[in-house]
């Protein structure tokens, strides 16, 4: 599978990187640093020579790489090309790269133990996202994972629970589409009971997609999507994060790799895209990839996607979360009322019990204390993370109407407005 990556990785070309972590000024020249990050990624993936410009801001570069989980591939380029990075940042790259290698090996070991245990118990499973795609990269640690995503048959969950317990995993929670298990400092596992997030609608289509995928049992109890299905699934995942949050550049590189495989079934891909109305979004992503990695001038849409994929600012993420929720609250009204703005703020402050348990585990044993911790949480955050509180207050007090109109125009341009309209946050 890695050969497929090397075959098409020549697509990577130079381009700028909108999406600032710091304020862009003439003094700090962030465009220069963003371009350097992309060149480092390319050099690390291809083992190419790269001579950086002088005067790079290595603090910015490190922070961006760390937050996007691309330290390992960038450090590989630094090491291969003997790049003179200031000593303090070189140490940070070295430590984090080593941590990335150890994390990757640990995660891989535990994923394989889970898969073997599933095979022993005749449990059907389907690796999703990074659990599969990381093997398309030259080195698996180049594709960092936050957790391991695995689809399981809901009817087999009673068999799965004792397996996870015997492996030393702790059950964390059941959400609207997954069971979350964790082995502290080793691996977080999300066992999907539906192939995709049901809050985004189109359940009937995705049930059919799942049934078609589940015919692809490769050996034993393991099921694998083919490359076309992985491409479609990755695009759906990208669209979900695009409309409601921040996209990682790793998601974009995944799609670049998958869409250039020779085995893509274009007719089947087109059929799936039409069913879920993602044709315009896929066209926009492909156009952006051609411009990013094909040496072409960047259009406004391509710059916007690049901006989304390299965001490292908490403030930007908070703004996008707020705009998405306000768009949902508008529901055809000309302006968002004070009451709806207030309702959103209250929902963010007074989280449901399941979310509060993650923050205050004592609520597992004493759920009746929920009102006490509702009051304590903002007070605690005020003293421990004043910047977060200020960011939340500033965003919440801002007039959302102009942001919502801009967001609406963007979603219409990408063909994602219907996906948002079908979104149902009440699904549990």
N, C-alpha and C positions, 0 to 999 in steps of 0.2 A: 504494500500500500504506500510505503514511503517513496517508492519509485515514481508513483503517480504525482506526488507532490513535486519532486525534483523536475519532472517533465514540464510542469507548467509554471514553476515559480519564477521563471524569467519575466513574467508579467509585471513584477514589481519595478516601478520606475520612481523617479524623484517627484515629489510634490510637496507643497506646504501643508501645514497642519493647523487649521483653525481650531479653536477650543481652548481658551487660555485658562491656566490655573492662577497666574498672576495677571495683574492689569497689563495690557500691552502698551508699551511706551517706546519712544525712540531709544531710551537708555537701555532697557533690558532686551529689546529686539527679539521677541518671542517667536516670530516667524522663522528666524534663523535656527532656533533651537528645535522647533517642531520638525523642520526639514531634516535636521541632524538625527532626530529620533527615527524617522522613517528610513534614512540611509543606514542607520545602525541595524534596524530590523532586517533590512534587505541583506546587508553584509553578514549578519549572523545566520540567516536562513540559508544563504547561498555559499558561505565561506568565501565571500568576495573581499577584495582589498578595498579599504576606505580610509581616506585621509581627511579628518574633520577640519572645518574652518577654525580659525583662532577666535577666542573670546566667547566660547559657548558658556551658557549658564548651566553648570552641572548639577546645581541644586534643583533647578526646574526639571532637567532631564531625568534625574533620579526619581523625583517625586512622581512625575508622569508615568514612568516605567513601573514603579512600585504599585501605584494605584490601578494601573491597567494590567498588572500581572504579566509583564513582558520583560522582567529583569533578566531572566536567563538568556534569552536570545540576544538581547542588547549586550550583556556582559560577554557573551561569546564573541561578538564582533570586536569589543574593546580588547579582549585578550588576544584574539587572532592577529589584530593589526597593531598591537603594542601602542595603543592610544594613550597619550599622557593625560590621564585624569587626575585631578587634585587628590592627594593622599586620603583625605577624610572621606571623599565620595567613592574612591576606589575600594576602600575598606567596606563601605556600605554595600556596594555592588557585590563584592566577594562574599560577604556574610549572607546577603539575601539570595544570591545565586546558589550557594551551598545549601541554604535552607530549602530552596526550591527543588533541588535535586533530591534531597532527603525526603521532602514531602511527597514528591512524585513517586519515589520508590516505595514509601510507606503506603501511599494510597493504592498503588498498583498491587502490592502484596495483599492488602485487605480486600480489594475488589476481587482478586483471583480466589481468595478463600471463600468469599460469599458465593461466587459462581460455582465453585466446586461443591459447596454445601447444597446449593440449589440442585445441581445435577444429581447428587447423592439421594436427595429427597424427591426427585422427579418434579421439580418446580420449574415452570416455564418462565423465562426472563428475556428481556430485550434491552440491551445497553443503549442509552440515549446520549446525545450531545457529546461532551468531552470524553465520556467513557469509551466512545468509539473513535471520535475524530482525532484525538491526540495521537493515534497510531499512524495518521497520515503525515505527521511532521517528521523532520529529520531526526529529532530527539523528542521523546515524549515530554520531557520537562519544559520544552518550548511552548507547549499548550497547557498552561496551568488550569486547574479546576478548583472551584470553590467547594464542590461536593460531587458525589457520584449519583447520576440520575439513571434509574433502572425502571422500566415498565414491568409490572407484574399483573397476573390475572387476579382480579379481586377475589374470586372464589377460592384461591389458594392461600389467602392471607393467614388463615388459621395454621397452616403448615409453616408459613414463613416466620411468624412470631417466635416460636421456640428456637428456630435456626439462628435468628439474630441475637437472641438472648444467650444461646450457647457460645456464640462468637464474642460475647462480651459487649454487645451494643446496648445502649439504653434508649428506650422509646421516648421521644420528645413530644410529638403531637401528631394529630391527624388534621389535615387541612382539606380544603374543597377538592383537591385532586391528588393528594399524596400522603403517605405515611413517612414521617421523618424520624430517623434513627441516628444515633451518634455514638462513636467510640472516642472518648475525649483525647484530643491531641493526635488522633490517628486518622479518622475518616468520618465525614458526615454523609449520610446516605438518604436520598429521597426516592422512595418507592412509589412510583406513579400508579394510581389506580385508574386514571384516564390518560389517554395518549397525549392530550394537551389540556390547557386550562379551560374548564367549562364555562368560566365567567365571560369568555369572549364569544360565546354562541357557537353556531354551526355544529352542534353536537352530533346531529344525524350524519353529516358528512364525515366527521372524524371517527365516528364509530365504524363506518364503512372502510375508511382508510386503515384503521387499526386491524379490522378483520382481514383485509388484504395483506397487510404487513405480517400478520401472525402466521401466514401460510409459509413464510420464508424460514422455516426452521432449518438451521445449517447442520448442526450435529447435536445429538443428545437433546437437551431441553433449551438450548440457546436459540434465539431468533435474532436475525440481523436484518435491518433495512438494507435495501440495495442503495446504490449511490444516488439515484433519482429521488428516492424517498427521503434519504438523509438531506439532500439539497432542499426539498420542499419543506421538510420539518424544520430545518435550520432557518429558512426564510420566514416561516410562520413565527418561530421563536424571536427572530429579529424584529418582525412587525409588532409583536406584543410589547417588546421592550421599547421600541421606538415611540409608540403612542403613549406609553405610561411612565417612562423613565429614561434611563441613560443606556446607550448601547456601548458595548466594549469593542475595541478594534479587533479583538480576537474573533468576535462573531463575524465580522466582515471578512477577515482572512479565511475563516472556515468556508464561507460561501465562495470565495475566489477559488479555493482549492477544489471544492466539490463540483462547481459548475463547469470546470474545464476537463473533467474526466471523460474519457472516450465512451464510457458505457451509459451516459445520460440518455434516457428515453424522452425525447423532446415532446412527443405527442402526449405521453402520459403526464409529463410535467405541466404542459399547457392545460390539460383537462383539469388537473388539480387546482391550478392557479385560477382558472375560470370559475370553478365551483365555489371558491372562497373569496372571489373578487380581489385577488392580489396581483393581477396582471400588471397594472400600472406601477405598483410598488416594486415588483421584480424587475421591470424594465428600467425603473429609476436606479435601482441598485446596480444592475449590470452596466448601465451607462456611466455611473460613478466609478465603478471598478475599471472600466475601459479608460476613463480619463485619469484616474489615480495612477494606475500601473502601466498605462500605455503611452505616457509621455505627452498627453494632450492638455490643452488649457482647461482649467476647471470651470465648469458652469456653476451657477449659484446653487443649484440642487446638489451637485457633487460636493461643493464646499460645506453645505449644510450637513450632509451625511457624515462627512469627515469630522465636522465640528461635534456632531453627536457621538461619534465613536471614540473621541479622545478627550472627553470632558473629565477633568480631575477636580472640579470645584464643587464642594458641598452646597454652596449657595445656588449654583446653576441647577443642581439636582433638585433642591427644594423648590425652586421656581417652576420647574417642569412638572413636578408632582402636583403642585398647587394649580397650575394652569389646566392640567388634565382633569382634575377633580372639579374645577369650576366649569369647564366645558360640559361635563356630565350634568352638573347642577343646573345649567342654563335651560336645557330642555325646551328649546324653541322660544324662550322669552327673549325680549330685546336686550334687557340688562339683568345682571345677576343681583338679586335682592340682598339687602343687609342680612336678612334672616338666613339665607342660604350660606352666605359667607360665615356667619356665626355658627351655623350648624356644622360646617366643615371643621372649623377651629375646635369646637367642642368634641367632635369625634376624634380629632388628633390628640386631644388632651386626655379624654376619658376613654381609653382603649378597652376593648372587650377582655374578658377574663383570660382567654387563651393567650392573647398577646402580652398581657401583664404578667403572666406566669413565667414567660421567657425572661423578663426583666427582674422579677422578684419571685424566685422559686418557692419561697415560703408560702405563697398562695396556693401551691399544690395541696398542702396539708391544712391551710386555713383560708379557704376562698371567701369566707365571711368578712375578711379584712380588706376586701377589694376597695371599698370607699375610702379607707384610711390611706391606702397606697395611691389612690387617685389624687389625693391631696398632697401626699409626700413627694410624688414623682416630679412635678414641676418645681417644687422647692429644692429638691436634691439636684436637679439639672441646673437650676439657677446658680448654685454654688460650685458645681463640678464642671459645668460646660456652658459658661455664660455666652460664648460665641454662638453655640447652637441655639440657645433660647433667643438671642437677639436676631439671628437669621430667620427663625420661625416667625417671630413677631413682625419683622420688617416685611416679609413676604405676605403674611396674612393681612396686614393693614393696607397693602397696596391695592389700587383699583385693578381688578382682574379683567375688565371688559376689553381693553385694547389688546391685552395678551391673548385672550380667548379668540378674538377675531383673527389675529395673526395665526394662531394655532389652527383654527378652522380652515383657513386658506391653505395652509401647509398640508393638512390631512386630505383636503379635497384634491390637491395637486397630485398626491401620492395614491389616491384611491382608497384611503384608510378610514374615511368617515363612516362607512357602513359598519366596519368592524367595531368602532367606538360606540355607535348607536346600539349595537347588540350587547355591549358589555353590561353585565349584571353583577354589581358588587354584593348583592344579597345572597348569591349562591355560596353555600358553605361546604 
